[in-house]
Amino acid sequence: MLFGAKYTGFAAFFVYFDVDKGKFVCYNVGQFWVRPRERLTVTGGGSTKQPTILQDFEWYLPEDGQFWNKTAREAGRLSKLGFTSVWLPPACKGQAGIRDVGYGVYDQYDLGEFDQKGSVPTKYGTKDEYLAAVRAFHDQGMEVLADMVLNHRMGADETETVQAIRDDEHDRNIQLEQTSIRAWTKFTFPGRAGKYSDLQWDHTHFSGVDWDDSTGREAVYQLAGKSWAEKVDRENGNFDYLMGADLDMSNPDVVRELDRWGRWYLDFTGVDGFRMDAVKHIDFPFFAHWLTKLRDETGLALPTVGEYWSADTGALCEFSDRSGQVMSLFDVPLHQRFFEASEQGAAFDMSGLARDTLSERQPDLAVTFVDNHDTQPGQALQSWVREWFKPLAYAMILLRESGVPCVFYGDLYGIPHDGIGPTPGLETLLMARQKYALGRQTSYFDRPDVVGWTRSGEPDVPGSGLAAVMSGGEGGARLMCVGARHAGETFVDILGGRPERVTLDGTGSAEFPVDGGAVSVWVTEAAA
């Protein structure tokens, strides 16, 4: 399902190998959608909320196995803040056991149930505590998105001696040498002893590894008789291989097991949808198969958002087309604009803040965000939006109509590991999204220093409507129109940056001021 999308059919076709039918099948993409998908909403407290996601973790959470219990206790508060969906961290046992954030996935059936990798619980807690957390969010009318790591496996139980081809690290289309290596590719899961699935993974299920245990050499090794998937990101010539033991999506046994596990996971946990990890490294059409099969079998909408890490909007659109538009995507280009603006300050042209982003080109596909666990300080994709710009960025994703916003745990709660506190004004902006950010949007992004937009409000929602104005430089004001029905009303800045009261003229327009390096959100005084 696409967040915020409505589809009735497509003029495109995809071919994939159906392991159950034992043959290649051609699908009209329109067949993927048996009914229109309405905009994702969750009804709570007698009113329909605007869809808002919380990424409910950051990299440096305590390694104490208590997170599932903690976040379950927070479910009520998070619902009151306006969140309709929560993206939980990977629940499967990782190679580092209780120290693993979850992306070094070892056993996809171990949700903190078996004594493997040095612990029964994962970093976040036990299986039962995870299931209780899912129920706690459901009790608050919220949807739960599970983090799916399908690209690789790590922490194998045994090595195998196999033939492999060492590829050029920077161009995986260049083969350097054929050699014999000892690879960590045998997964026997002794702690689970065959419960839920008796499949044991070996080198036939993988296409590549990055370690030869016989020589202690780290390199990109393509296993003999295998080939990299063609429909992947073209960085490094071919970016199929990312890390660990890379799953071979052309192997019918692999696809069959992932199909089986996906259905098991949904039935076992009761989650509502997915966040898909590292989709740029997985054969694009695989997702059209996997998600469509799960939706067909369960009858569930399964809202899904994919992480395709690229600031190239064209690459995101290409992935979406080649995967049958079966998921939303994180708007990485917009995050990159936020990062650049926070670094450049007054030198950044604010008129281009949203230009050529996914939320501009394909707004129904976009999940917007400011930062996440990979961009936070010290992580592989570090591009941390500076604190001064955070309120501006969150005003953009929460108060404009394009895309579905995803708020980062580290911005809501802070990141003690790096001495970072919560983003000022974030809870006010979350409230404003539900209460004021309604109705027709008019944008004023035609100046490099001060930009803004208005929302006209909905006639049946008293007090709705707003004017947002922000500056990355010295500040100023913008003449903007909220709408004629607001004529004569007095507006105030709910973020408290400007103390004055602004009265709208007979057309519903006024000059709305803002301080330098700040955002002001103006709403009717009577509703503030």
N, C-alpha and C positions, 0 to 999 in steps of 0.2 A: 504494500500500500504506500502511496505517496502522501506525506503530510500536506494537507492543504490542497489536494488535487482532486479533479473530477474527470474521469476518463470513461469513454464509451467504446473506444476502438482505435486501432492504428493501421496504417497502410504499410506494414512491414512484416517480414517473415524471419523466423529463426529456426535453425536446425540443431538438435542436440541428440545425443545417444540416450535413449530411454532404457535403463538397465532392466526394468521390469518386463518391458516388451521385447528386449533383446534386439532392437533395431534402431536406426536413425529415424527421428520423427520431425516433420516440418509443421511448425505452428504459425498461424497468423497471430501477430502479437495481440490483436484484438480479442483473441480467445482467452488471454490471460485475465481478462476482466469480465466476469459474468454479469456484473451489475455496476452502475456508476459508484465511484468511491467518493463519499462526501468528505468535506473538510473535517479533520479530526477535532472533535470536541468532547469534553467530559462534562456532564451535568452534575452540579453539586450545589447544595444550599438553595435549591429552587431556581437557580439561574444557570445559563450556559456560559461556561468560561471560554476564553480564547485559549487555544492550545499553547502551552508553555512547558518546556522540558527542563528538568534539572539533571545535569551530569553529577551524580551523587557520589563522587569520590575525587581525590587528588592523589598524586604519586606517593606522598610521604605519610599516609595514614599509619597509625601505630600498628606494629606487627604483633597484635595481642589477641587476635581472633574474636574481637568484640564488636566489630563494625555492624554486622547484621542486627545485633540487639540495639545498638545505638540509633541506627537509622530508622528502625521500626518505631522507636519512641518518638522520633521526629515527624512521623507521617502526618499527624494532625496539623502540626504547625506549617508544614510544607504545603498542605492543601489550602490552608487559610491564606498563605502567601500568593496563591493563584496557580501553583503548578498543577498541571493536568497529567503529566507523564514524568516518570523517573527512570533514568538510565543507570542501572546498577553495574558495578564492576564485574569482570569475568569471575564466575563462580566455580569454575573447574580447577582441580588441583594442578598447580604449576610445578615446574622442575625444582624450584627452591622451597617447596612446601609452604610453611607459614610465612616465609619471607617473600614469597612471589606475589607481585602485583596482579598476576593472572594472565599475562600475555606470553609467558613461557609455558604454555599449556602442555601438560603431561598426559593426564587421563581425563577425557571429556565426560566420562560417567561418574567421576568422583567429585561430588559437590561438597566435600567435607564430611565423608562417611567412612573412609577407609584409612588405615594406618599406612600411608605411603609418603615417600619423600620426607620422612622424619616427623610427620604429624598426622593426626586425624583431621583437625580443622584446617581450612585454608587461612590466608591472612585475615579474612573477614569473618570467619566463624564456621560453624558446622552446617551440615545439610539441613537439619531440622530448623536451625535458626534462620537460614536462608529462606526456606519455605514460609516460615512465620513472618519474615519481613515482607515477602510478596503479598501475603494475606493482609498485613497491616496497611499497605498502600491501597489494596483493593477495598478495604473497609472504608477508606477515605474517598473512594470514587476515582482513584488515580490509576492510570495504566503503567505497567512495568515493562521496560525494554531491557532485555538481556544482552550482554556483550558477547558476541559470537566470534571466536578466533578459529577460523577454518584453514588458514594458510599453511600452518606448520605444526609440528610436534617437537618437544624438547625433553631432555632428561631420559633418554632410552635406558632400558634395563641391561641390554647386552649389545656387543659390537658384532658386525658381520664383515667378512673380507669380501670386497666387491671390486669390480672393474669400474673405473670412472674416467671422465675427461675433465681436466682442469681448464677452466675458461678464464679469459681475461676479465679481471674484476670490473673494469670500466666499460667493456664491450663484450657481453656474454655471447655474442655471435661469433667471437673469435676463439677457436679452440687451440690451446697451447700444447697439451700433451695428454696421452692416455697412460694411465697408471693404475696400479692396484692399491687400494686404500682399506683401512679398517674403520668402518663408519658406525656411529651410534644410531642404528636403525631398527633394533629389535625391541619391541615394546610388549612385554608379557603381563604386566600389571599383577604381580603376585599378591599384592595386598587385597585386590578386589576378587581374585580367584574366579573370574568368569561371570560374576553377577552382572546382570543387565545385558551383557554382550560377551560372547566367547572369542571374538575376533582378536588375534594378536597381530600387531603391525610388524612388517619386516621391510627389507629394502625394495621389494616389488611394489610397495604402496607409495614410494617416494620418488621424486625426480632428481633431487639434489641435496647435498649437505655442504657444510662449510668447514669440516674438520676431518683430518686424517689422524686417527689415534696412533697409528704405527710410527709416524714421523713427528707428530706434534705440530703439524703444519696447518695453518688456517688459510683457506682459499675457497673459491667457488668451484665445487666439483659437481658436474652433471653425471649422474649414474649411467653406466653403459646401457644402451638400448632404449634410453629415455630421450625426450626432447622437451625443451621449454615450451610452454603454451604460447601460441602466437598472439592471441587477443588479450594482451596485457599492456601495461604502460611501457613506453619505448625508452624511458630513461635507462642508461647503461646498455643501450642496444636492445635489451629485452629485460624487463624487471620482474619476471616470474619469480626468480629466487630472491628471498628476503633474509631468512634466518632459519636455523635449526634444520630439521628434516622436512623438506618441502613436499607437501602432499601432491600426488600426481592425479589431477582431476580428469585425466583421460583413461584412468584405470576404472573399469566398471565396478570392481569390488569397493574401491574408495567411495565412489558416488553412492553406491547402494548403502554403505555403512553410514555416510553422512545423512542420507535420506532417513534411514532408520533412527539414527540418533536425534535428528531434528524433531521427528514426531515424538520420540521418547521424552525429549526435553520439554516440549510443550505440554504433554500429558502429565508429566511428573511434577513440574513446577507451577504450571498455571500462568506463566508469563504471557503478556499480550502481544509482544513484538520484539524487534531486534535492533541492536546497533551492530553493524557488520564491520569487523576490523580489516584493514589492509586490503580493500577490494581491488586496488590497482595492480596487485600482485597475483590475482586469481583469474583464471580464464573467464572473460566477461560473460559469455552465454551461460556459464554454470549457474549464475544467480537466477536467470530466467527459468531454468529447470527447478532449482532447489526451492525457491520461494513459491513458485506457482504450484508445485506438487504439494507443499505443505498447506497452502491455502485451499487447494481443491480437496484434500483429504480431511481437513479440519473444519472447513467452512468459515474460518476466521479471517478477518481482514489483515492481521499481522502487520501493523505499521512498522516500517523498517527504514533506517537511515544508514547510509554507508559512508565510511571514511575513505575517500580518495584524496590522498594528500598531494595536491597540486594547486599552485596559484594560477594555473592556466585554465581559464573558464572553458575554452574550447575542448580541453582534455576531459573535463567533467561532463560536458555535453556529449562527447563521443562515447564515453563509458555508458552514459544513460541510454543512448540510442542502441548500443551494441548489447546491452543487458536487458533490453525490452522495457525500460523505464519502470522496473519493478520496485524501485526504492527511491527515497529522497537521498540527497547528498549534502554533506556539510559544505557550507559556502567558505571554502578556504581562501579564495581571492578577497573576500570582504575582510576576513581576519587579517590578511596581509596588509590591506589598506589601513586598518586600525593600527597595526604595528608601525607602519611607516609614518602615519600621522603623529603618533605618540613620540616617535624618535625625532621627527623634523620640526615639530612645533609650528611656529608662525610661517615657516618656509613651505609647509605643505599646502597644496591647493585644495581647499575643502570642497570645492565644486565637483571634484572628481572622486569623492569618497566612496560612492556606490557605483561608479562607472565600470562597465564590463565585468560585473560580478555575477554570480549565479542568481542572486536574488533580483538582479535587473533583467538578465536574459531569460531565465526560466524560473520565475518566482514560485511557481507551484511545486518545484522540485527542491527548493532551498531550505536547509536548516541552518540558520544563522547562529554564530557564536562569537564570543570575544576572545576567550582563551580556553585551553583544556589541559589535560594531564601531560600531553606531549610538548606543549608550548611553554609550560611553566619553567621557572629557572632551574637549570641543571639537567634538563631533559634533551633528548635527541633532536627535537624540532624546536628548540627554544627560540621563541619570538614573542616574548612577554610584553603585552601592551602596558605601557607605563601607567602608574596609578593615577596621574593627573587626567589622563584621557579615558579612563575606565567609565566614568559616568556618561561621557559623551557617546562612547561606543554602545553602552547598554541602552541609552535612550534611542539610538538608531535601531537596534534589533527588537526592542520591546514595544516601541510606540509607533513604528511604521507598519504598513500593511503587508509588505513583501516577506515571504518566508515564515517559518516557524522558529522562534528563538529557543536556544539552549543555553541555560545559565550554568556557569562552572562552579562547582563546590568550593573551590579555593577563593572565588570572588564573593560567595555568600557567607562562608564561615572563616575565611582567612587561611593562611598556610604558615603555621607556627615554625616549621622547619627553616623557613627563610625570613621570619620576622615580618610577614605580610599580613595585614589586617583585612577585614571585610571591606568591600567597595562602598564608599560613602554614597548614601542615597539609593542603593540598589533595592531595598525593600519598598521604598516609596515608588520607584519606577515600576516594580512588579504590581503594586496596587493600582498605579495609574494605567497600566495595560488593561486591566480588567474593568476599571471604572470609567476611564476617560477616552482611551485610544480606540474610538469607534467612529464609524461613518466615513464619508468621502475624504480622501487624502489629497492635499494640494502641496506640491513641493516647491521650495525656493532655494535651489542649488545652482545659482547663476553668479555667485561671487566667490572669490578665493578665500575670503576672510571670515565672513559671517553667513551661515546657511541656516535653513529651517524648514519646517513643514507644519501644516495644520491638519486636524481631523475635525470634521464638521459635527460629529456626534450623531446619535440616533434619536429620533423624536420620542420613542417609547422608553428611552433610558434617561431619566432626569439627570442633569448635570454633566452629561457626556459631551465630549469635544475638548480639544486642547490646541495650544500653539507651542511648538518646541523650537527653540533657537539656540545655536551653539557657535562657538568661535574657538579656533585653534591659535588665534593670534591675540590682538589687543582688545577684542570685544567690540561692541557696537550695538546696532539695532536693525531689525528688519520690519518693513511694512508688509503685513500678511493678513489674509482674510480667512477668518474661521467660518463664516457663513452668515447670511442675513438673519437667520432666526436667533442669532446671538447679539443682534444690534442693541446697543445700550448697556450690555452687561459689563460688569467689572471683573477683571481677571487678576489673579495673583500667582506668584511663582511658588509652587509647592515644594521645590527643592531649597528654597530659602536664600538663594543667591542674590536676588534683587528684592528690596523691601517695598518698592512702590506698588501702587495699584494702577492698573491700566484699563481704561474704559473704551469699549469698542464704539465706532461710529455707526451711522445708519446703515452701512453695508455689511457690518460685522467685521470691520478691519481696524487695525491699530498698529502702532510702532511697538514692537516687543523687544526690550533690551536684554543684553546678556553681558556678563563680565568676560574678561580675557581668559582663554584656556578653560572655559566652563560651558555648561549647558543650563538653560532655564526652561522649565516646563510650566506654562501658564494655563490655568483652568479657572472656570467661573468661581468667584469668591463664595457664592452661596453653596457650592458643592465641595469646596476645599476642606 
